[in-house]
């Protein structure tokens, strides 16, 4: 349910995908994925993802990634609807946005695989902003496209983004004894050179 956290993770990965100089990059939604794991009843884990992610990385290292929260996919339509309305409140907060300055990472990126540790970004989600740090693996292709993936899951805490009430509403509607308020988020973002 704290799927927005996953979205954040994905945005972070796209930040690190900055690479070749003298170009701009656009997130390729079809080749990117932001996913998160929800845990209910203390031991039942389920993997979910967001279907729509967009964003760009500028030549100067400025990165912005948007996750369309209404595109959450849990494989259960009523749960998608409830998360959209009660947890994410997409009528008021339609997207989660990750921004970062990746000028240092872009300058260091050359064709091949690179590990960047401690990449900092800002997550704007559900009306709150929080600095997050992520370790990523970035690959620059010979065509100049960049793929950035999380090295380990990013833990998103619902309390940091005022979504605990929404989680409790979901728990009550589903008749569950518990739903975790912190979720691990993973991502793999491909950005095409333009």
Buried (B, 14 or more C-beta within 10 A) or exposed (E): BBBBBBBBBBBBBBBBBBBBEEBBBBBBBEEBBBBBBBBBEEEEEBEBBBBBBBBBBBBEBBBBBBBBBBBBBBEEEEBBEBBBBBBBBBEEBBBBBBBBBBBEBBEEBEEEEBEBEEBEBBBBBBEEEBEBEBBBBBBBBEEBBBBBBBBEBBEBBBEBBBBBEBBBBBBEEBEEEEBBBEBBBBBBBBBBBE
